[in-house]
């Protein structure tokens, strides 16, 4: 086969993409991403065996995060950018290696490549399938995918000036372990849960970074219609890019709309002061193939999720920054002071028509942990009175598969005395449905982006405390989570680390789970798939 990748939910046939990624990445990009990850394993071994003080290699720490983020599904399709990053990381690795005295190092710490062809040939030897034992391969990949999600959240926090050095230390520890063939499947299961532990640390770090800079999210009505001004659409997850874009568009006559995972930015108090912060346009990431056309204006991708554009006209309106990238799309880097110049995007917006209106009305969100805990007495009274029978955590990702219609049908079929707790773009399946409220408590409580699943965990822990329970699983909370890419993997591992059991995961279980690893997750943690809506609800409510 020319490539092999099974890191996302839509992987071909549920087993792996072998010719071209369902996401749209080419064989060449897939192989270069594999090689980039391999360089990180080599760097990690050098750091650990050389006992290098990570406080002395901050540039490398940050580039490790960037490298991991570049390999997340739908983040970077630019083969030249990935090749450049590989060379950069090999250079860092060699620089580190020259400062230590270590007798033996794994191939990942010593290999050299000088040409694109050499990179592709090397990548063919070290890809996913180079680990022959399928259970070891399954666990290794699950850990690596968790590291990718962890790196994404850690990079967002870093962009806001927040770091936790323990996270870098763990990333190096985990990557070095991927080269250790003496580790058993049991050892790797333990490392998988430890990955979840550091996933919690990463999400807590980002929560602190976001709220300390922009305030605690508030209950907010977000406009989903349009105004008659030229506009820029911002997608992804990075709030610092949004802040800089809003600052630079003030007084220009150009509006800014959010798309997909950027929607929760409207909930933060700091962004409410911008009069040109117009609203949210469209739906989940995969709908961009239909929604970018009628938007008319430029689109800024601050992170994933990019879908390869159908036309040159749309591609010419796409800009990328941070770890995101797409061939022939303008990439905007930060300057030495961490600032970005969005003037080219703003100038282009002024030449283009205002967005076409594709829907009207508003959606309500902003139910992160601080807001919900403030309503704790009201929520507890509703539970004690029987007005609320159960909470359903339906966080996670949306995607293109028809089977994901299950989540909209599930939300519509839930009893009227239940409440949905959500975060991530999975919410677009039901956040515009007229599901009503319970005593003034909306039946869909949106905590924010996928990383705000941390908020949902804090809410559960607070309810456990309020009800005086000794086990989080005794709460009237069920977990029916949709997943798509690697940030959902770290959220899942974080929940497992926190002791949450009986999580239903769909629309399919991950292709990277070997039968034996899937059995461990099912028997030890109660992981299950989804079935028919009515039967699943009956089971959950029992």
C-alpha positions as CSV (number, residue, x, y, z in Angstrom):
1,X,0.0,0.0,0.0
2,X,1.1,3.5,-0.7
3,X,0.2,4.9,2.8
4,X,-1.6,3.8,6.0
5,X,-3.5,6.1,8.3
6,X,-6.3,5.3,10.7
7,X,-6.2,8.1,13.2
8,X,-9.7,9.6,12.4
9,X,-13.2,8.2,12.7
10,X,-13.8,8.4,8.9
11,X,-10.8,6.2,8.0
12,X,-11.6,4.1,4.9
13,X,-13.7,1.1,5.7
14,X,-13.1,1.7,9.4
15,X,-9.7,0.1,9.1
16,X,-7.3,2.5,7.4
17,X,-6.7,4.8,4.4
18,X,-4.3,3.1,2.1
19,X,-4.2,5.2,-1.1
20,X,-5.4,8.7,-0.2
21,X,-6.9,10.0,3.1
22,X,-10.6,10.4,3.4
23,X,-9.7,13.8,4.8
24,X,-8.1,14.6,1.5
25,X,-4.4,14.3,2.3
26,X,-2.2,12.8,-0.3
27,X,0.1,9.8,0.1
28,X,3.0,12.1,0.2
29,X,1.6,14.3,3.0
30,X,0.6,11.2,5.0
31,X,4.2,9.8,4.8
32,X,5.8,13.1,5.6
33,X,3.5,13.4,8.7
34,X,4.7,9.9,9.7
35,X,8.3,10.9,9.4
36,X,7.7,14.1,11.4
37,X,6.3,12.1,14.3
38,X,9.3,9.8,14.0
39,X,11.7,12.7,14.5
40,X,9.8,13.6,17.7
41,X,10.4,10.1,19.0
42,X,14.2,10.6,18.3
43,X,14.3,14.0,20.0
44,X,12.5,12.5,23.0
45,X,15.0,9.7,23.4
46,X,17.9,12.2,23.2
47,X,16.2,14.4,25.8
48,X,15.6,11.5,28.2
49,X,18.8,9.6,27.8
50,X,20.8,12.8,27.8
51,X,19.0,14.0,30.9
52,X,18.5,17.4,29.2
53,X,16.9,20.1,31.3
54,X,13.8,21.0,29.4
55,X,13.9,24.6,30.7
56,X,17.0,25.1,28.5
57,X,15.2,24.0,25.3
58,X,12.1,26.1,25.2
59,X,12.2,26.6,21.5
60,X,12.3,22.9,20.9
61,X,9.5,22.3,23.4
62,X,7.3,24.7,21.4
63,X,8.3,23.3,18.0
64,X,7.4,19.8,19.3
65,X,3.9,21.1,20.0
66,X,3.7,22.7,16.6
67,X,4.9,19.5,14.9
68,X,2.3,17.4,16.6
69,X,-0.4,19.9,15.8
70,X,0.6,19.8,12.1
71,X,-0.2,16.1,11.9
72,X,-3.8,16.3,13.4
73,X,-6.5,15.4,10.9
74,X,-7.4,18.3,8.6
75,X,-4.8,20.6,10.0
76,X,-2.0,20.8,7.4
77,X,-2.1,19.6,3.9
78,X,1.0,21.5,2.8
79,X,3.8,19.0,1.9
80,X,6.4,21.7,1.6
81,X,5.6,23.1,5.1
82,X,5.8,19.6,6.6
83,X,9.1,18.9,4.9
84,X,10.5,22.1,6.2
85,X,9.4,21.2,9.7
86,X,11.1,17.8,9.5
87,X,14.4,19.4,8.6
88,X,14.0,21.8,11.4
89,X,13.3,19.1,13.9
90,X,16.2,16.9,12.7
91,X,18.5,20.0,13.1
92,X,17.2,20.5,16.6
93,X,17.8,16.8,17.4
94,X,21.3,16.8,16.1
95,X,22.1,20.0,18.0
96,X,20.9,18.3,21.2
97,X,22.8,15.1,20.4
98,X,26.1,17.0,20.1
99,X,25.8,18.1,23.7
100,X,25.4,14.7,25.4
101,X,27.4,11.5,25.9
102,X,25.2,8.5,25.2
103,X,26.5,5.2,24.0
104,X,23.5,3.9,22.0
105,X,20.5,5.6,20.5
106,X,17.5,4.3,18.5
107,X,17.4,4.9,14.7
108,X,14.9,7.7,15.2
109,X,17.6,9.6,17.0
110,X,20.3,9.2,14.3
111,X,18.7,8.8,10.8
112,X,19.5,11.5,8.2
113,X,17.6,12.5,5.1
114,X,18.7,15.1,2.5
115,X,16.0,15.0,-0.1
116,X,12.2,14.6,-0.4
117,X,12.7,11.2,-2.0
118,X,14.9,10.1,0.9
119,X,12.2,11.3,3.3
120,X,9.5,9.3,1.5
121,X,11.6,6.2,1.4
122,X,12.4,6.5,5.1
123,X,8.7,7.1,5.9
124,X,7.7,3.9,4.2
125,X,9.9,2.0,6.7
126,X,8.8,3.7,10.0
127,X,5.0,4.2,9.5
128,X,2.2,2.9,11.7
129,X,2.5,-0.7,10.4
130,X,6.2,-1.0,11.3
131,X,5.0,-2.1,14.7
132,X,4.1,-5.7,13.9
133,X,2.3,-6.7,17.1
134,X,-1.3,-5.4,16.6
135,X,-2.0,-4.9,20.2
136,X,1.2,-3.0,20.9
137,X,0.6,-1.0,17.7
138,X,-2.9,-0.2,18.8
139,X,-1.8,1.1,22.2
140,X,1.1,3.0,20.8
141,X,-1.0,4.8,18.3
142,X,-3.7,5.6,20.8
143,X,-1.0,7.2,23.0
144,X,0.4,9.1,20.0
145,X,-3.1,10.4,19.0
146,X,-3.6,11.4,22.6
147,X,-0.3,13.4,22.5
148,X,-1.5,15.1,19.4
149,X,-4.7,16.3,21.1
150,X,-2.7,17.3,24.2
151,X,-0.3,19.3,22.1
152,X,-3.1,21.2,20.4
153,X,-4.5,22.4,23.7
154,X,-1.1,23.1,25.2
155,X,-0.2,25.2,22.1
156,X,-3.3,27.3,22.5
157,X,-2.4,27.9,26.1
158,X,1.1,28.8,25.1
159,X,-0.2,31.4,22.7
160,X,-1.8,33.0,25.7
161,X,1.5,32.9,27.7
162,X,0.6,29.9,29.9
163,X,2.9,26.8,30.2
164,X,3.2,23.7,32.3
165,X,6.6,22.2,32.0
166,X,5.3,18.9,33.3
167,X,3.4,18.4,30.1
168,X,6.6,18.7,27.9
169,X,8.3,16.2,30.2
170,X,5.5,13.8,29.8
171,X,5.4,14.2,26.0
172,X,9.2,13.3,25.9
173,X,8.6,10.4,28.2
174,X,5.7,9.0,26.2
175,X,7.4,9.4,22.8
176,X,10.6,7.8,24.0
177,X,8.5,4.8,25.3
178,X,7.2,4.4,21.7
179,X,10.7,3.2,20.8
180,X,11.0,0.8,23.7
181,X,10.2,-2.7,22.4
182,X,10.6,-4.2,25.9
183,X,7.3,-2.5,27.1
184,X,4.4,-5.0,27.3
185,X,0.8,-4.3,26.4
186,X,0.1,-3.9,30.2
187,X,2.9,-1.3,30.4
188,X,1.3,0.6,27.5
189,X,-2.2,0.5,29.1
190,X,-0.7,2.2,32.1
191,X,0.9,4.8,29.9
192,X,-2.4,5.3,28.1
193,X,-4.1,6.3,31.4
194,X,-1.1,8.5,32.2
195,X,-1.7,10.2,28.9
196,X,-5.2,10.9,30.1
197,X,-3.9,12.3,33.3
198,X,-1.7,14.8,31.4
199,X,-4.6,15.5,29.1
200,X,-6.5,16.8,32.1
201,X,-3.5,19.0,33.0
202,X,-3.4,20.4,29.4
203,X,-7.1,21.2,29.4
204,X,-6.9,22.8,32.8
205,X,-4.0,24.9,31.6
206,X,-6.0,26.1,28.6
207,X,-9.1,26.8,30.6
208,X,-6.9,28.9,33.0
209,X,-5.3,30.7,30.0
210,X,-8.6,31.5,28.3
211,X,-10.5,32.6,31.4
212,X,-7.7,34.6,32.9
213,X,-7.3,36.6,29.6
214,X,-10.9,36.8,28.3
215,X,-13.0,36.2,31.4
216,X,-15.4,33.3,32.3
217,X,-17.9,32.4,29.6
218,X,-21.3,33.9,30.1
219,X,-24.7,32.8,28.9
220,X,-24.9,34.5,25.5
221,X,-27.3,34.6,22.5
222,X,-25.3,34.5,19.3
223,X,-26.7,35.9,16.1
224,X,-26.7,33.4,13.1
225,X,-28.0,35.9,10.6
226,X,-25.8,38.4,8.7
227,X,-25.3,42.1,8.3
228,X,-24.8,44.0,5.1
229,X,-21.0,44.6,5.4
230,X,-18.0,42.9,3.9
231,X,-16.7,40.3,6.3
232,X,-14.1,37.8,7.3
233,X,-14.9,34.3,8.5
234,X,-12.6,32.9,11.2
235,X,-12.5,29.1,11.9
236,X,-10.5,26.9,14.2
237,X,-9.9,27.2,17.9
238,X,-7.2,29.9,18.7
239,X,-8.6,32.9,20.5
240,X,-5.5,35.0,20.3
241,X,-5.8,35.1,16.5
242,X,-9.4,36.2,16.9
243,X,-8.4,38.9,19.3
244,X,-5.8,40.3,16.9
245,X,-8.2,40.1,14.0
246,X,-10.9,42.0,15.9
247,X,-8.4,44.6,17.0
248,X,-7.1,45.1,13.4
249,X,-10.6,45.2,11.9
250,X,-12.0,47.8,14.3
251,X,-13.3,50.8,12.5
252,X,-12.6,49.4,9.0
253,X,-16.2,48.6,8.1
254,X,-15.3,44.9,8.0
255,X,-17.3,42.4,10.1
256,X,-16.0,39.2,11.7
257,X,-18.0,36.0,11.9
258,X,-17.1,32.8,13.6
259,X,-17.4,29.4,12.0
260,X,-17.6,25.9,13.6
261,X,-15.4,25.6,16.7
262,X,-14.8,29.3,17.0
263,X,-18.5,29.9,17.9
264,X,-17.8,29.8,21.7
265,X,-15.6,32.9,21.5
266,X,-18.9,34.8,21.6
267,X,-19.4,33.6,25.2
268,X,-16.2,35.4,26.6
269,X,-16.8,38.8,28.0
270,X,-13.7,40.3,26.5
271,X,-14.9,39.9,22.9
272,X,-18.3,41.5,23.5
273,X,-16.8,45.0,23.2
274,X,-16.2,44.6,19.5
275,X,-19.1,46.1,17.5
276,X,-17.9,44.4,14.3
277,X,-18.0,40.9,16.0
278,X,-21.2,40.1,14.0
279,X,-22.1,36.5,14.9
280,X,-21.7,32.9,13.8
281,X,-22.0,31.8,10.2
282,X,-22.8,28.2,9.3
283,X,-22.3,25.0,11.1
284,X,-19.7,22.3,11.8
285,X,-16.4,22.1,10.0
286,X,-17.5,19.7,7.2
287,X,-20.3,22.0,6.0
288,X,-17.7,24.5,4.8
289,X,-17.8,23.0,1.3
290,X,-21.3,24.5,1.0
291,X,-21.0,27.5,3.3
292,X,-17.7,29.1,2.1
293,X,-19.2,29.9,-1.3
294,X,-22.1,32.1,-0.1
295,X,-20.0,33.7,2.6
296,X,-18.0,35.5,-0.2
297,X,-15.3,36.9,2.1
298,X,-11.9,35.7,3.2
299,X,-11.6,32.7,5.6
300,X,-8.9,32.5,8.2
301,X,-8.0,29.0,9.5
302,X,-6.4,29.3,12.9
303,X,-6.2,25.5,13.3
304,X,-7.9,22.4,11.8
305,X,-10.4,21.6,10.4
306,X,-9.7,22.3,6.7
307,X,-11.6,20.5,4.0
308,X,-9.8,20.7,0.6
309,X,-11.6,23.5,-1.3
310,X,-13.6,22.6,-4.4
311,X,-12.7,25.6,-6.4
312,X,-9.7,27.9,-7.0
313,X,-11.9,30.9,-6.2
314,X,-12.5,29.6,-2.6
315,X,-8.9,28.5,-2.2
316,X,-7.8,32.1,-3.1
317,X,-9.9,33.4,-0.2
318,X,-8.4,30.9,2.4
319,X,-5.6,32.0,4.7
320,X,-3.9,29.8,7.3
321,X,-1.9,30.5,10.5
322,X,-0.2,28.5,13.3
323,X,0.0,24.8,12.6
324,X,-2.6,24.9,9.8
325,X,-1.6,24.9,6.2
326,X,-2.9,24.2,2.7
327,X,-0.9,24.3,-0.6
328,X,-1.1,27.7,-2.4
329,X,-3.0,29.3,0.4
330,X,-1.3,32.3,2.1
331,X,0.2,31.4,5.5
332,X,0.5,34.2,8.0
333,X,3.2,33.8,10.6
334,X,3.7,35.8,13.8
335,X,6.6,38.3,14.0
336,X,9.3,38.3,16.7
337,X,6.9,39.9,19.1
338,X,4.2,37.2,18.6
339,X,2.0,39.6,16.6
340,X,0.4,38.8,13.2
341,X,-0.4,41.2,10.3
342,X,-3.9,40.5,9.0
343,X,-3.9,43.6,6.7
344,X,-3.9,41.5,3.5
345,X,-7.1,39.6,4.7
346,X,-8.8,42.9,5.6
347,X,-7.9,44.5,2.3
348,X,-9.3,41.5,0.4
349,X,-12.5,41.5,2.5
350,X,-13.2,45.1,1.4
351,X,-13.2,44.1,-2.3
352,X,-15.7,41.3,-1.8
353,X,-19.5,41.2,-1.3
354,X,-21.2,40.9,2.1
355,X,-22.2,37.3,3.1
356,X,-25.4,35.8,1.8
357,X,-27.8,34.9,4.6
358,X,-28.2,31.2,5.0
359,X,-30.2,31.2,8.2
360,X,-31.7,33.5,10.8
361,X,-32.2,33.6,14.6
362,X,-29.8,33.0,17.4
363,X,-28.3,30.1,19.5
364,X,-27.6,30.2,23.2
365,X,-24.3,29.0,24.8
366,X,-21.8,29.9,27.5
367,X,-22.5,27.1,30.0
368,X,-18.9,26.5,31.0
369,X,-18.1,25.2,34.5
370,X,-18.1,28.7,36.2
371,X,-21.5,29.5,34.8
372,X,-23.1,26.2,35.6
373,X,-21.7,26.0,39.1
374,X,-23.2,29.4,39.7
375,X,-26.5,27.8,38.9
376,X,-25.7,24.7,41.0
377,X,-28.5,25.3,43.5
378,X,-31.1,25.6,40.8
379,X,-29.8,22.5,39.0
380,X,-29.6,20.4,42.2
381,X,-33.2,21.5,43.1
382,X,-34.4,20.4,39.7
383,X,-32.7,17.0,40.1
384,X,-34.1,16.5,43.6
385,X,-37.6,17.5,42.6
386,X,-37.5,15.1,39.7
387,X,-37.8,17.9,37.1
388,X,-34.4,16.8,35.7
389,X,-34.1,13.0,35.6
390,X,-30.8,12.7,33.8
391,X,-28.0,14.6,32.1
392,X,-26.5,13.4,28.8
393,X,-23.0,14.4,27.9
394,X,-23.0,14.6,24.1
395,X,-19.7,16.3,23.6
396,X,-17.2,15.7,20.8
397,X,-16.9,16.1,17.1
398,X,-19.2,16.2,14.1
399,X,-18.4,14.6,10.8
400,X,-19.7,13.9,7.3
401,X,-21.0,10.3,7.7
402,X,-24.7,9.8,7.3
403,X,-24.7,7.7,10.5
404,X,-24.1,10.9,12.5
405,X,-27.7,11.8,11.9
406,X,-28.1,9.4,14.9
407,X,-27.1,12.3,17.3
408,X,-29.8,14.7,16.1
409,X,-32.4,11.9,16.3
410,X,-31.1,10.9,19.7
411,X,-31.4,14.5,21.0
412,X,-35.0,14.9,19.6
413,X,-36.0,11.6,21.2
414,X,-34.7,12.2,24.6
415,X,-37.3,12.5,27.4
416,X,-38.3,16.1,28.1
417,X,-36.9,15.8,31.6
418,X,-33.4,15.3,30.5
419,X,-30.6,17.9,29.8
420,X,-27.8,17.7,27.2
421,X,-24.3,18.8,28.3
422,X,-22.2,19.5,25.2
423,X,-18.9,20.9,24.0
424,X,-17.2,20.7,20.6
425,X,-18.7,20.8,17.1
426,X,-20.9,17.7,17.8
427,X,-23.4,20.3,19.1
428,X,-24.3,21.4,15.6
429,X,-26.4,18.3,15.3
430,X,-28.9,19.6,17.9
431,X,-28.0,23.1,19.1
432,X,-30.6,24.7,16.8
433,X,-33.4,22.3,17.6
434,X,-36.4,23.7,19.6
435,X,-35.8,21.4,22.6
436,X,-37.0,23.9,25.2
437,X,-36.0,24.3,28.8
438,X,-36.7,22.9,32.3
439,X,-37.7,25.6,34.7
440,X,-35.6,28.1,32.8
441,X,-32.6,25.7,32.4
442,X,-32.1,25.2,28.6
443,X,-32.1,21.5,27.6
444,X,-28.9,22.0,25.7
445,X,-26.0,23.5,27.8
446,X,-23.1,24.3,25.5
447,X,-19.8,24.6,27.4
448,X,-17.8,25.6,24.4
449,X,-15.0,24.1,22.3
450,X,-13.9,20.5,22.4
451,X,-11.3,21.4,25.0
452,X,-14.1,22.7,27.2
453,X,-15.1,19.1,27.8
454,X,-12.9,19.8,30.8
455,X,-15.7,22.1,32.0
456,X,-18.1,19.2,31.7
457,X,-15.8,17.1,33.9
458,X,-15.6,19.8,36.5
459,X,-19.4,20.1,36.5
460,X,-19.7,16.4,37.1
461,X,-17.2,16.5,39.9
462,X,-19.0,19.5,41.5
463,X,-22.3,17.6,41.3
464,X,-20.7,14.6,42.9
465,X,-19.6,16.8,45.8
466,X,-23.0,18.5,46.1
467,X,-24.8,15.1,46.2
468,X,-22.3,13.6,48.6
469,X,-21.4,10.7,46.3
470,X,-18.3,8.6,46.5
471,X,-18.2,7.7,42.8
472,X,-18.7,10.0,39.8
473,X,-20.5,7.1,38.1
474,X,-23.3,7.3,40.6
475,X,-24.4,10.6,39.2
476,X,-27.5,10.8,36.9
477,X,-25.2,11.4,34.0
478,X,-24.8,9.3,30.9
479,X,-22.1,9.7,28.2
480,X,-22.9,9.4,24.5
481,X,-20.0,11.0,22.8
482,X,-19.2,11.5,19.1
483,X,-15.6,11.5,18.0
484,X,-13.7,12.3,14.9
485,X,-10.0,13.2,15.4
486,X,-7.2,13.2,17.9
487,X,-8.4,16.0,20.3
488,X,-11.4,13.8,20.9
489,X,-9.0,10.9,21.8
490,X,-7.3,13.0,24.5
491,X,-10.7,14.0,25.9
492,X,-11.7,10.3,26.0
493,X,-8.4,9.3,27.7
494,X,-8.9,12.2,30.2
495,X,-12.4,11.0,31.1
496,X,-11.1,7.4,31.6
497,X,-8.3,8.8,33.9
498,X,-11.0,10.6,35.9
499,X,-12.7,7.3,36.5
500,X,-15.7,7.9,34.2
501,X,-17.1,4.6,32.9
502,X,-19.8,3.3,30.5
503,X,-19.0,5.9,27.8
504,X,-20.8,5.2,24.5
505,X,-18.6,6.2,21.6
506,X,-19.7,6.7,18.0
507,X,-20.7,6.7,15.3
508,X,-18.1,3.9,15.1
509,X,-15.4,2.7,17.5
510,X,-11.9,3.8,16.5
511,X,-10.2,1.8,13.7
512,X,-7.0,1.9,15.7
513,X,-8.4,-0.4,18.4
514,X,-7.2,-3.9,18.0
515,X,-9.8,-6.6,19.1
516,X,-7.8,-7.2,22.3
517,X,-7.4,-3.6,23.2
518,X,-11.1,-3.0,22.5
519,X,-11.9,-5.9,24.8
520,X,-9.8,-4.3,27.6
521,X,-11.7,-1.0,27.2
522,X,-15.0,-2.7,27.1
523,X,-14.4,-4.9,30.2
524,X,-12.5,-2.5,32.3
525,X,-14.2,0.8,31.4
526,X,-17.5,-0.2,29.9
527,X,-16.8,1.5,26.6
528,X,-19.5,0.7,24.1
529,X,-20.7,1.8,20.6
530,X,-24.0,3.1,19.6
531,X,-27.0,1.3,18.3
532,X,-30.6,2.2,17.6
533,X,-31.8,5.5,19.1
534,X,-34.8,4.2,21.0
535,X,-33.0,1.2,22.4
536,X,-30.0,3.3,23.4
537,X,-32.2,5.8,25.2
538,X,-34.1,3.0,27.0
539,X,-30.8,1.5,28.1
540,X,-29.4,4.9,29.3
541,X,-32.6,5.7,31.2
542,X,-32.8,2.3,32.9
